[in-house]
C-alpha cells in the first residue's frame, strides 16, 4: 500500500468511526447525518455514502472525492447529498478539517425557529465564542438552482456579514434546516455537534424557567473560552 493509499485508508476509518458516533450520541435518526474530512495537501475529501444505514456501514464504503466533489475511486457508492455544502465550507474556511451535519432534535428546533443561539452559560462558552448564528432563509431560486451548494454559500455569507471566525464559532444553524459543525478532526467536529445540541436544549429550558434571562457577561465568556482555546489555554492536560 502506498503512502497515499495509507493516508486515505486512515481518513476512511476516522470518518467511519465519527459517523458511528452520531447515533451513539443520539444526534441522528435513520440516516439523517454525515461526517467528512479533508486533506488539502493530498487533494481529497472523505465523506459518508448517501442513504446507508449506520448499522450496516463499513469503513471501506466511505466515499473519496477530489476537492470539488468528484468521486476518485471506481465503483464507489454515491457520496452524501450534502457533499456540495461541505465543499463550499472547506473552500471558504481553510482552517477547518472536518464537518458534521445532523438533524439533531434540539439544534433543529432552533434552526426551524430561525433564531441565533445566545450564550447563556459557560457550557456554551467552553466551545463557542459567543452567539451561534442562524442563517437567513434560502430563496426559492437558491433552493431550485443548487440547494446543497447554496446552503454552503448562505453559511459563508452569514459568517462574512457578521464578521465571525469559523475557528471561534465552530458551528451554525441553517434556517429551517439544521446544524453544521466543524473542527480539527472528525471526532472534534462530532463533539461540537453534541455540545451544540445540548446547549440548544439548555437554552430552550432556560427561557422557560426565566423568560427575562440575559446572555453571560463578556468577561465570563472570555474566561471560559480562552482557558480552553488559544495561546494561553490552560484547561486539560498539556
C-alpha positions in Angstrom: 0.0 0.0 0.0 1.4 3.4 -1.0 1.6 6.3 1.5 -1.3 8.0 -0.3 -3.4 4.9 0.0 -2.5 4.5 3.7 -3.5 8.1 4.4 -6.8 7.7 2.6 -7.5 4.4 4.5 -6.8 6.2 7.8 -9.2 9.0 6.8 -11.9 6.5 5.9 -11.5 4.9 9.3 -11.7 8.2 11.1 -14.8 9.3 9.1 -16.4 5.9 9.6 -15.9 6.0 13.4 -17.1 9.6 13.6 -20.3 8.7 11.7 -21.0 5.9 14.0 -20.7 8.3 17.0 -23.7 10.3 15.7 -26.4 7.6 16.5 -24.4 6.6 19.6 -24.8 10.2 20.9 -28.4 10.4 19.9 -27.7 13.0 17.2 -29.2 11.2 14.3 -32.2 9.0 13.5 -32.5 6.9 10.3 -29.7 8.1 8.0 -30.1 11.8 8.9 -26.5 12.8 9.2 -23.0 12.8 7.7 -19.3 13.4 8.6 -16.5 14.3 6.3 -12.8 15.0 6.5 -10.5 16.9 4.1 -6.8 16.5 3.3 -5.9 19.6 1.2 -2.3 18.5 0.6 -3.5 15.2 -0.8 -6.4 16.9 -2.6 -9.1 14.6 -1.2 -12.4 14.6 0.8 -13.8 11.5 2.5 -17.5 11.5 3.3 -20.2 9.1 4.3 -22.1 7.4 1.5 -25.7 8.6 0.8 -28.6 6.8 2.5 -26.6 4.0 4.0 -27.9 2.7 7.4 -25.3 3.2 10.2 -25.6 -0.3 11.4 -24.7 -1.7 8.0 -22.0 0.8 7.1 -18.3 -0.1 6.8 -15.1 1.9 6.6 -14.5 0.8 3.0 -17.8 2.4 1.9 -16.7 5.9 2.8 -16.6 7.9 -0.4 -13.4 9.6 -1.6 -13.7 12.7 -3.8 -11.4 15.4 -5.1 -11.7 18.9 -3.6 -14.7 19.9 -5.7 -16.6 16.7 -5.0 -15.8 14.4 -7.9 -15.5 10.7 -6.9 -12.0 9.3 -7.2 -12.5 5.6 -6.7 -14.0 3.3 -9.3 -17.3 1.7 -8.2 -17.6 3.9 -5.1 -21.0 4.5 -3.6 -22.8 7.8 -4.1 -21.5 10.4 -1.6 -23.8 12.1 0.9 -26.2 14.5 -0.8 -24.8 17.2 1.5 -21.3 17.0 -0.1 -21.7 20.3 -2.1 -22.3 22.1 1.2 -19.2 20.5 2.7 -17.1 21.5 -0.3 -18.2 25.2 -0.1 -17.3 25.3 3.6 -13.9 23.7 3.0 -13.2 26.2 0.2 -14.2 29.2 2.3 -13.0 28.2 5.8 -9.5 27.0 5.1 -8.7 26.2 8.8 -11.4 23.5 9.2 -10.5 19.9 8.5 -13.8 18.0 9.3 -17.5 18.8 9.0 -20.6 17.2 10.6 -24.2 17.7 9.6 -27.1 16.3 11.6 -30.8 16.8 12.1 -30.5 16.5 15.9 -33.7 17.5 17.6 -32.7 20.4 19.8 -30.5 22.1 17.2 -33.2 21.7 14.6 -35.7 23.3 16.9 -33.6 26.5 16.9 -32.9 26.3 13.2 -36.6 26.0 12.4 -37.3 28.9 14.8 -34.9 31.0 12.8 -33.1 32.2 15.9 -29.5 32.7 16.8 -28.4 30.7 19.9 -27.5 33.1 22.8 -24.6 32.3 25.0 -26.5 31.8 28.3 -23.8 30.0 30.2 -20.3 28.6 30.5 -21.1 25.3 28.9 -21.7 27.3 25.7 -18.6 29.4 26.2 -16.3 26.4 26.6 -16.8 25.6 22.9 -18.3 28.6 21.1 -17.0 32.2 21.5 -20.4 33.9 21.6 -23.8 33.6 19.9 -24.2 30.8 17.3 -25.7 32.3 14.2 -28.8 31.2 12.3 -28.6 31.9 8.6 -31.3 33.6 6.6 -33.8 31.5 4.7 -32.7 30.4 1.3 -34.6 32.0 -1.6 -36.8 29.9 -3.9 -34.3 30.4 -6.7 -31.4 29.3 -4.4 -33.3 26.1 -3.5 -34.2 25.3 -7.1 -30.9 26.0 -8.7 -28.3 24.4 -6.4 -29.8 23.7 -3.0 -26.9 22.0 -1.2 -24.3 24.3 -2.7 -26.3 27.4 -1.8 -26.7 26.1 1.7 -22.9 26.3 2.0 -22.9 29.8 0.5 -25.6 31.1 2.9 -23.5 29.8 5.8 -20.4 31.6 4.5 -22.4 34.7 3.8 -23.6 34.7 7.4 -20.1 34.5 8.8 -18.8 37.2 6.5 -21.6 39.6 7.1 -21.3 39.2 10.9 -17.5 39.2 10.8 -17.4 35.9 12.6 -14.4 33.5 12.7 -15.2 29.8 11.9 -12.3 28.9 14.3 -14.1 30.6 17.2 -17.7 29.7 16.3 -17.3 26.1 15.1 -21.0 25.7 14.1 -24.1 27.3 12.6 -27.8 26.8 12.4 -29.3 26.9 8.8 -32.7 28.5 8.9 -35.4 25.8 8.6 -32.9 23.1 8.1 -30.5 22.2 10.9 -26.9 22.4 12.2 -23.5 22.1 10.7 -20.4 21.9 12.9 -16.7 21.6 12.2 -13.4 21.0 13.8 -9.7 19.9 13.6 -10.7 16.2 13.3 -13.9 14.3 12.6 -14.1 13.4 16.3 -13.8 17.1 17.3 -16.5 18.1 14.8 -18.8 15.4 16.3 -18.1 16.7 19.8 -19.0 20.2 18.7 -22.3 18.9 17.2 -23.1 17.2 20.6 -22.3 20.3 22.5 -24.4 22.4 20.2 -27.4 20.1 20.6 -27.0 20.2 24.4 -26.8 23.9 24.7 -29.8 24.3 22.4 -31.8 22.2 24.9 -30.4 24.2 27.8 -31.3 27.5 26.2 -34.8 26.4 25.4 -35.3 25.3 29.1 -33.6 28.5 30.4 -36.1 30.7 28.5 -39.0 28.7 30.0 -37.6 29.0 33.5 -36.7 32.6 33.2 -38.1 34.5 30.2 -36.0 37.5 31.1 -32.7 35.7 31.0 -29.6 37.5 29.7 -26.5 36.3 28.0 -23.5 35.8 30.2 -21.2 38.9 30.5 -18.3 39.2 28.1 -15.6 38.7 30.8 -17.1 35.3 31.7 -17.4 34.3 28.1 -13.8 35.3 27.6 -12.6 33.4 30.6 -14.2 30.1 29.7 -13.5 30.2 26.0 -9.8 31.3 26.3 -8.9 28.9 29.1 -9.6 26.1 26.6 -8.5 27.8 23.4 -5.7 30.0 22.2 -2.1 30.6 23.1 -2.7 30.8 26.9 -5.1 27.9 27.3 -4.6 26.0 30.5 -7.6 23.7 30.8 -6.9 20.0 30.4 -3.6 18.2 30.0 -0.8 20.0 28.1 
